[in-house]
Amino acid sequence: MPHFEFTVPVLIVGGGACGCIAALAAHHAGVTPLLVEGDARPMGSTGMSQGLICAADTQAQKAHGIEDCAQAYFEDIMAKSRGLADPVIARALAFESGQTLDWMTGTPGLPWELDRGFRPAYGNRTYRIHGWRGHGGQEMVELLHQKLAEAGIDVMLRARVTEVVADADGRVRGVVLERPDGTQERVGCETLILACGGFAANHAMLARYIPDMADARNNGHEGSQGLSIRVGEKLGAAMGDLGSYQGYAMLTDPQGLSVPPPVVVEGGILVNCAGNRFTNEAEDIAGMVHPVMAQDGGHVWVIFDDGIAERTAYIPEMQMLGELNAAKSADDVAGLAAAINVPEAALAGALAEAHAARAEGRADAQGRVWGSESPPQGRLSAFKVVGAIYHTQGGLQVDGSARVLRPDGTPLPNLFAGGGAARSVSGPSSWGYLPAMGLCTAVTLGRLAGEAAASQALHPTGG
């Protein structure tokens, strides 16, 4: 066993939302954690996200008169995952997410509020999406690191974990860190929290666990290389839902920016290169990646109108896409069809059928049931988009306190995990993903891990 240069009570690997919230929670609980991050500029999956968090029974909901409860959220999670999500993790997220969001806006003073522009959709029965209006994921990361600095929490950047040192019983004693110049540092710890993301950027692991997405475009962070899976395998941890992931069907090409879901929720539709609709855009936010990738031509088009653009203009991605002139626009169907090189008759027919279905109060040809939203009309615009994988949703099996478990259900002595490192609640594939569940898992399990690791460090039971 190597000699450790120093030892900390709580060591956190990963500087995204999960790691930062874990550090803030541990500090609030009375210990001084150390956070290590491999990149010079923290980013991770959080930085590439919209910075949105799905949470139930929050003070922000109550301020807007939104009635919601943790039990309803739990039921929605289980329904969306077809009953295949781990019920222990699902219950922890459902019942702790609201408390986590309220704690974030209280103790660390983070400016998250209910996003009334993201209407209930894709499995959420009511308004549950919370965000920092006008700001995205990278700004969330930077704000969190500002809060770490204000709290006096040490962060080691450009420090990559190359080895986790543990006893035969799986008790972690410390880690070996490598710096860019090849020098190594050995840091001991009483507890370890893995908040280092999933494996969406590891082609070999994708081919092993998610072969149908192995050749898909990756819009996740390049650092998502599966460190937590490798550590878990070494320590004898259980894994869960390693075939689960968030795909997304609306990555703009060539800009590489995500068309935000409210564009579709507000009435946008998808058409292929033949000008035809091919899927129910309102049914599955993540699983829709498969029908998109199956279309001829390598891309599809998101069709929307000026009203939809106006209602979603507050979203940073829409602002950036506007600055880049990413959309093709025209005054009518004929003009847009010419602009995006699809048959006018097909595009006109797709729009007409959707409008007729809405007017008649029936499901349209793709099974979409139109409510108060309306299909595009008037002046029209289109984004060229492709399907991609954004992040994996499977990982280390954890309990309701974010402790990593063995296959027999017993916890490893001092290992915790959250965010992309831990099993989430999307079931075994992509179709169980609820909007903003990635950051819900990150901040909720991050807070639980930070509190539990701090408690264990303050009150060790031996070993």
C-alpha positions in Angstrom: 0.0 0.0 0.0 1.5 3.3 -1.0 2.3 6.1 1.5 -0.2 8.9 1.3 1.1 12.4 1.4 -2.0 13.6 3.3 -5.4 12.2 4.2 -8.8 14.0 4.0 -12.1 13.0 5.5 -14.1 13.2 2.3 -12.5 12.9 -1.1 -14.7 13.7 -4.2 -13.7 12.7 -7.7 -15.4 14.9 -10.3 -16.1 18.6 -10.5 -19.5 18.7 -12.2 -22.8 19.3 -10.4 -22.7 16.1 -8.4 -19.2 16.6 -7.1 -19.8 20.2 -6.3 -23.1 19.6 -4.5 -21.5 16.7 -2.6 -18.6 19.0 -1.5 -21.0 21.8 -0.4 -23.2 19.3 1.5 -20.2 17.7 3.2 -18.9 21.1 4.2 -22.3 22.1 5.5 -22.3 18.9 7.6 -19.1 19.9 9.3 -16.2 18.3 7.4 -13.6 19.8 5.0 -13.8 17.8 1.8 -11.3 17.8 -1.1 -12.5 17.8 -4.7 -10.3 16.6 -7.5 -11.1 17.2 -11.2 -9.2 16.0 -14.2 -9.7 19.0 -16.5 -8.1 22.4 -16.2 -11.6 23.9 -16.6 -14.4 22.0 -14.9 -17.2 21.1 -17.4 -18.3 17.5 -17.6 -21.8 16.4 -18.6 -23.2 19.3 -16.4 -21.4 21.9 -18.6 -22.9 20.4 -21.7 -26.4 20.3 -20.3 -29.1 23.0 -20.1 -28.6 23.2 -16.4 -32.2 22.0 -15.7 -33.2 20.0 -12.7 -36.4 17.9 -12.3 -37.6 18.1 -8.7 -41.0 17.7 -6.9 -42.6 19.4 -3.9 -40.4 22.4 -4.0 -40.8 25.8 -2.6 -40.6 27.2 -6.1 -43.5 25.1 -7.2 -45.6 26.2 -4.2 -44.8 29.8 -5.0 -46.4 29.4 -8.4 -49.4 27.4 -7.0 -48.3 24.2 -8.5 -49.6 21.2 -6.6 -47.1 18.3 -6.6 -45.8 15.7 -4.2 -42.9 13.2 -4.0 -45.2 10.3 -4.3 -46.6 11.5 -7.6 -43.0 12.0 -8.9 -42.1 8.5 -7.8 -45.1 7.1 -9.7 -44.2 9.1 -12.8 -40.6 7.7 -12.6 -41.8 4.2 -12.3 -44.4 4.6 -15.1 -42.0 6.1 -17.5 -39.5 3.3 -16.9 -42.3 0.7 -17.3 -41.7 -0.4 -13.7 -38.1 -1.3 -14.3 -36.3 1.5 -12.5 -34.8 0.5 -9.1 -37.5 1.5 -6.7 -35.1 2.4 -3.9 -33.2 4.9 -6.0 -36.4 6.1 -7.6 -37.9 6.8 -4.2 -34.7 8.5 -3.0 -34.8 10.9 -6.0 -38.5 11.5 -5.8 -38.6 12.2 -2.1 -35.2 14.0 -1.7 -35.1 16.1 -4.9 -37.4 18.8 -3.6 -35.5 19.1 -0.4 -32.2 19.2 -2.4 -33.5 22.0 -4.7 -34.8 23.9 -1.7 -31.4 23.4 0.1 -29.5 24.6 -3.0 -31.5 27.8 -3.2 -31.2 28.3 0.5 -27.9 27.4 2.0 -25.5 27.8 -1.0 -27.9 30.5 -2.4 -28.1 29.1 -5.9 -30.7 31.0 -8.1 -32.7 28.1 -9.4 -36.4 28.7 -10.0 -39.3 26.9 -11.6 -39.2 27.0 -15.4 -42.8 27.7 -16.4 -41.7 27.7 -20.0 -41.1 23.9 -19.9 -44.6 22.6 -19.8 -45.4 19.1 -18.4 -44.4 16.6 -21.0 -42.5 13.3 -21.6 -43.8 11.7 -18.4 -43.9 14.6 -16.0 -47.5 15.2 -15.0 -46.9 18.8 -13.8 -44.4 21.6 -13.9 -41.2 20.1 -12.3 -38.3 21.6 -14.3 -36.2 24.1 -12.4 -33.4 26.2 -13.9 -31.4 29.4 -13.8 -33.2 31.5 -16.3 -31.1 32.7 -19.1 -28.1 30.5 -18.1 -27.0 27.0 -19.1 -25.0 24.1 -17.8 -21.5 25.6 -18.0 -22.6 28.7 -16.1 -24.0 26.3 -13.5 -20.6 24.6 -13.2 -18.8 28.0 -12.9 -21.2 29.3 -10.3 -20.9 26.1 -8.2 -17.1 26.4 -8.2 -17.5 30.0 -7.1 -19.5 28.7 -4.2 -16.8 26.2 -3.4 -14.2 28.9 -3.3 -16.4 31.1 -1.1 -16.8 28.2 1.3 -13.0 27.6 1.4 -13.3 24.1 -0.1 -10.1 23.0 -1.9 -10.3 21.9 -5.5 -7.4 20.2 -7.3 -7.6 20.7 -11.0 -5.8 18.8 -13.7 -5.5 15.8 -11.3 -6.6 12.6 -12.9 -7.3 9.5 -10.8 -5.2 6.6 -12.1 -5.6 4.2 -9.2 -7.9 3.6 -6.2 -6.2 1.9 -3.3 -8.3 -0.3 -1.1 -8.1 -3.1 1.4 -9.2 -6.7 0.6 -12.7 -5.9 2.0 -13.2 -3.0 -0.4 -12.4 -0.2 2.1 -10.9 2.6 0.1 -7.7 4.0 1.6 -6.9 6.6 -1.0 -6.2 7.4 -4.6 -3.2 8.0 -6.9 -3.5 11.2 -8.9 -1.5 12.0 -12.0 -0.6 15.5 -13.1 -0.2 16.6 -16.7 3.6 16.4 -16.4 3.4 12.8 -15.3 4.1 13.4 -11.6 2.0 11.5 -9.1 0.4 12.4 -5.8 -1.1 10.0 -3.3 -4.0 11.2 -1.3 -5.6 9.2 1.5 -9.2 9.4 2.4 -11.7 8.2 5.0 -14.5 8.2 2.5 -14.6 8.4 -1.3 -17.4 9.9 -3.5 -17.3 9.0 -7.2 -19.0 11.9 -9.1 -16.9 11.3 -12.3 -19.6 10.7 -14.9 -20.5 7.8 -17.0 -19.0 6.1 -20.1 -20.6 7.7 -23.1 -17.2 8.7 -24.5 -15.7 5.3 -24.1 -16.3 3.5 -27.4 -15.2 0.1 -26.2 -17.6 0.3 -23.2 -20.4 1.5 -25.5 -19.8 -1.4 -27.8 -20.0 -3.8 -24.8 -23.0 -2.4 -22.9 -24.9 -0.3 -25.5 -24.0 -1.7 -28.9 -26.9 0.0 -30.7 -25.3 3.4 -29.9 -21.7 2.5 -30.3 -21.5 4.3 -33.7 -23.8 7.2 -32.8 -22.5 10.7 -32.5 -21.4 11.5 -29.0 -22.5 14.8 -27.6 -21.3 14.1 -24.1 -18.1 15.1 -22.4 -14.9 13.4 -23.6 -14.0 12.7 -19.9 -16.9 10.3 -19.5 -14.6 7.3 -19.8 -16.1 4.9 -17.3 -13.8 5.5 -14.3 -16.5 4.6 -11.8 -17.2 1.3 -13.6 -13.6 0.3 -13.5 -13.3 1.2 -9.8 -16.5 -0.6 -9.1 -15.3 -3.8 -10.8 -12.0 -3.7 -8.8 -13.8 -3.3 -5.5 -16.6 -5.8 -6.2 -19.4 -3.4 -6.6 -22.8 -4.2 -8.1 -23.8 -2.5 -11.4 -27.2 -1.7 -12.7 -28.8 -0.8 -16.0 -25.6 -0.5 -17.9 -27.6 -0.5 -21.2 -29.4 2.7 -20.1 -28.6 6.1 -21.6 -30.0 9.5 -22.7 -30.2 9.8 -26.4 -31.4 13.0 -28.0 -32.9 13.5 -31.4 -32.3 17.2 -31.9 -28.6 18.0 -32.1 -28.2 20.7 -34.7 -25.8 20.0 -37.6 -23.3 21.5 -38.0 -23.6 23.8 -35.0 -23.6 21.0 -32.4 -26.1 22.7 -30.2 -29.2 21.1 -28.8 -32.6 22.3 -29.8 -34.3 22.6 -26.4 -37.3 20.2 -25.8 -39.8 23.1 -25.4 -39.6 23.7 -29.1 -41.4 20.4 -29.6 -43.5 20.7 -26.5 -44.8 24.0 -27.8 -45.9 22.4 -31.1 -42.8 21.7 -33.2 -42.7 18.7 -35.4 -40.0 16.5 -37.0 -39.9 15.7 -40.7 -37.4 13.6 -42.7 -35.7 14.4 -45.9 -38.8 13.3 -47.8 -40.8 15.9 -45.9 -42.8 13.4 -43.9 -43.3 13.0 -40.2 -42.2 9.7 -38.8 -42.6 9.7 -35.0 -44.7 11.1 -32.2 -42.5 14.0 -31.1 -44.2 14.3 -27.7 -43.9 10.7 -26.6 -40.2 10.0 -25.8 -37.6 12.6 -25.3 -34.7 10.2 -25.3 -35.9 7.2 -27.2 -36.8 9.4 -30.2 -33.2 9.2 -31.1 -33.8 5.8 -32.7 -36.4 6.8 -35.3 -34.3 9.9 -36.2 -31.2 7.8 -36.7 -33.1 5.4 -38.9 -34.2 8.0 -41.4 -32.5 8.2 -44.8 -30.3 11.1 -45.5 -28.4 11.2 -42.1 -30.5 14.1 -40.7 -34.0 15.4 -40.2 -35.6 18.8 -39.7 -37.3 20.4 -36.6 -40.1 22.5 -37.9 -41.5 25.4 -35.8 -43.1 28.8 -36.3 -42.6 32.4 -35.0 -44.9 31.8 -32.0 -42.9 28.8 -30.8 -39.7 30.8 -31.4 -41.0 33.6 -29.3 -42.1 31.4 -26.4 -38.7 29.7 -26.3 -36.5 32.7 -26.9 -35.5 32.9 -23.3 -33.6 29.6 -23.5 -29.8 30.1 -24.0 -29.6 27.5 -26.8 -32.2 29.2 -28.8 -30.4 32.5 -28.4 -27.1 31.0 -29.5 -28.8 29.3 -32.5 -30.3 32.6 -33.4 -26.9 34.3 -33.3 -25.5 31.6 -35.6 -28.4 31.9 -38.0 -28.9 28.2 -37.7 -32.5 28.1 -38.8 -33.8 28.1 -42.4 -36.9 30.3 -42.5 -39.6 31.2 -45.0 -42.9 33.0 -45.1 -44.9 29.8 -46.1 -44.7 26.1 -46.6 -43.5 26.4 -50.2 -40.7 28.7 -49.3 -39.5 26.5 -46.4 -39.7 23.3 -48.5 -37.4 24.9 -51.0 -35.1 26.2 -48.3 -34.6 22.7 -46.8 -34.9 20.8 -50.0 -37.9 18.6 -49.2 -41.0 18.0 -51.4 -43.5 20.8 -50.8 -46.5 18.5 -51.1 -45.2 16.1 -48.4 -44.4 19.0 -46.0 -47.7 20.6 -46.6 -49.5 17.3 -46.1 -47.7 16.7 -42.8 -48.7 20.1 -41.4 -52.2 19.8 -42.7 -52.8 16.4 -41.1 -51.5 17.6 -37.7 -53.8 20.7 -37.8 -56.8 18.6 -38.8 -56.2 16.1 -35.9 -56.0 19.0 -33.5 -59.1 20.6 -34.8 -61.0 17.3 -34.6 -59.7 16.4 -31.1 -58.1 13.2 -32.2 -54.6 11.7 -32.3 -52.8 12.5 -35.5 -51.2 9.9 -37.8 -48.2 9.6 -35.5 -50.3 9.2 -32.4 -49.6 12.6 -31.1 -52.6 14.1 -29.1 -52.6 17.9 -29.4 -53.6 20.0 -26.5 -53.4 23.7 -26.1 -50.3 23.7 -28.3 -50.7 24.0 -32.1 -48.7 22.6 -35.0 -46.5 25.2 -36.8 -48.3 27.7 -39.0 -47.7 31.0 -40.7 -44.0 31.9 -41.1 -42.0 28.7 -40.6 -38.5 27.8 -39.6 -36.4 24.6 -39.5 -33.3 23.4 -37.8 -31.3 20.6 -39.3 -30.7 18.0 -36.6 -29.2 14.5 -36.0 -29.5 12.0 -33.3 -26.7 11.5 -30.7 -26.0 9.9 -27.3 -25.6 12.5 -24.5 -24.8 10.5 -21.4 -25.2 7.0 -20.0 -27.7 6.3 -17.2 -26.4 3.1 -15.8 -23.7 2.7 -13.2 -22.8 1.6 -9.7 -25.7 0.2 -7.7 -26.4 2.6 -4.8 -28.9 2.7 -2.0 -31.1 5.5 -0.8 -28.0 7.2 0.9 -25.8 6.9 -2.3 -23.7 4.2 -0.7 -22.3 1.8 -3.3 -23.5 -1.7 -2.8 -22.1 -5.2 -3.5 -24.1 -7.8 -5.5 -25.5 -9.2 -2.2 -26.9 -5.8 -1.3 -24.5 -5.0 1.5 -22.7 -1.6 1.2 -19.0 -1.2 0.5 -17.4 0.2 3.6 -16.8 3.8 2.6 -17.6 4.3 -1.1 -20.4 6.6 -2.4 -21.5 7.5 -5.9 -23.9 9.9 -7.7 -24.7 11.5 -11.0 -23.4 9.6 -14.0 -21.3 7.3 -11.8 -24.4 5.8 -10.2 -27.3 3.8 -11.6 -30.2 6.1 -12.5 -33.9 5.5 -13.0 -34.4 5.3 -16.7 -34.7 1.5 -16.8 -32.6 -0.7 -19.0 -32.6 1.5 -22.2 -33.4 5.0 -23.3 -37.2 5.2 -23.3 -37.4 5.6 -19.5 -35.7 8.9 -19.4 -37.6 11.8 -17.8 -36.6 15.4 -18.8 -33.9 16.9 -16.6 -33.4 13.6 -14.7 -29.7 13.6 -15.3 -29.1 16.7 -13.1 -31.8 15.5 -10.7 -29.7 12.4 -10.1 -26.5 14.5 -9.9 -27.6 17.0 -7.3 -29.8 14.7 -5.3 -27.4 11.8 -5.0 -24.6 14.4 -4.6 -26.2 15.9 -1.6 -27.1 12.6 -0.1 -23.5 11.3 -0.7 -21.9 14.4 0.8 -24.0 14.2 3.9 -23.6 10.5 4.4 -19.8 10.6 3.7 -19.4 13.5 6.2 -21.4 11.6 8.8 -19.2 8.5 8.4 -16.0 10.6 8.6 -17.2 12.3 11.7 -18.4 9.1 13.4 -16.3 6.2 12.1 -17.4 2.7 13.1 -14.0 1.1 12.8 -11.8 -0.3 10.1 
